[in-house]
Amino acid sequence: MDDTRDPLLASGETPLRRGRPVDRQLTTFLERHPDAAMITLRADGSAHMARVEVALLDGRLCGTGAPELLRTRHLRRDPRCSLFVFGPHPHWVGLETKVTIVEGPDVPPRLARLMQARHGAAAPPGMVLGHDEAVGHDRLFGFDEYAEYVRGQGRLLYEFDLQRAYGNYREDT
């Protein structure tokens, strides 16, 4: 079933959309499926796409980035961003968002918590499963070790403020 109605009018509160209710089935879908295509706008208005992982952190949809990434430069100029979140065929969701880029000393611990939310039970308590550029794949970090690792990289946080959602995301539970 392809349900393309806008869930922003549905019942249930979540801060995915500042001050507006969002469908609980949408948040459940996003909690289960972190893989997305992130579409930002070049200066000429054409689309630029990149793969990103998203997760809910304190009820907000977030992702991670770096200052040198092209998508970050695009967002600094124009905060509009679309996400195409992949679910198991035929499920998907399209999200039109406005992005706030969060930087500063409070970001590394938030990124560690984001990765814990993203990977759930895949990491033991107090640990973070995160990507290590030196080894080229994900590995386990201690919480503080990961926070220091991303601080050294200058990583930042993308907060996605949901403007519109649509797609086929109502999975059988």
Buried (B, 14 or more C-beta within 10 A) or exposed (E): EEEEEEBBEBEEEBBBBEEBBBBBBBBBBBEBBBEBBBBBBEEEEEEEEBEBBBBBBEEBBBBBBEEEBEBBBBBEEBBBBBBBBBBEEEBBBBBBBBBBBBEEEEBBBBBBBBBBBBBEEEBEEEBBBBBEEEEEEBBBBEBEEBBBBBBEBEBBBBBBBBBEBBBBBBEEE
